[in-house]
Amino acid sequence: MLNGSDTIWSKRSFERECAQDGVTIDSYHSDNGIFKANDLVEELQDRNSQRTNYSGVGAHHQNGVAEGAIHIISDRARTLMVHAAIDWPEESDPGLWPFAMDYSAHLYNNTPNRTSKLSPNELFARCTQPVLTLDHSRVWGCPAYVLDLTLQDGKKLPKWNRRSRAGQFLGLSKVTRPQSH
């Protein structure tokens, strides 16, 4: 469970990422949970005089855009997991749902809308992104082969040694994930 200081750390991290895209956060709209914690309220007031407003208790309709996106991402993650369970049942594990959610959110944020032809990331950052972002997409949960660390380091292996090991594709690394700007 996140506390107020975790939320402040996440907020500041999000704002640093936004600043790289030239986006400044003026206000937040949230529920009445952790976002009402005193240290977070003070953070919002102290830093750049950011405003916040709150949804009513149980009033998901007051935050329809975010709730809709969460619903889509959750449904798609469930679909990814069902597909993996059907095609690779021996590797199926319900405990992998956070990876499915993360990859589903990545695909959602980088897939262009049929109407605007822009992805949510492009709309947010107000700039287009290279098409290659989706070129790195793979089928979630499928078998993947990972190159031996010795070869990754540019060293050689004896001729008949295995050069890779079997694994499972669970999404793109946040370290090497292509940037949207």
Order of alpha helices (4+ residues) and beta strands (2+ residues): alpha-beta-alpha-beta-alpha-alpha-alpha-alpha-beta-alpha-beta
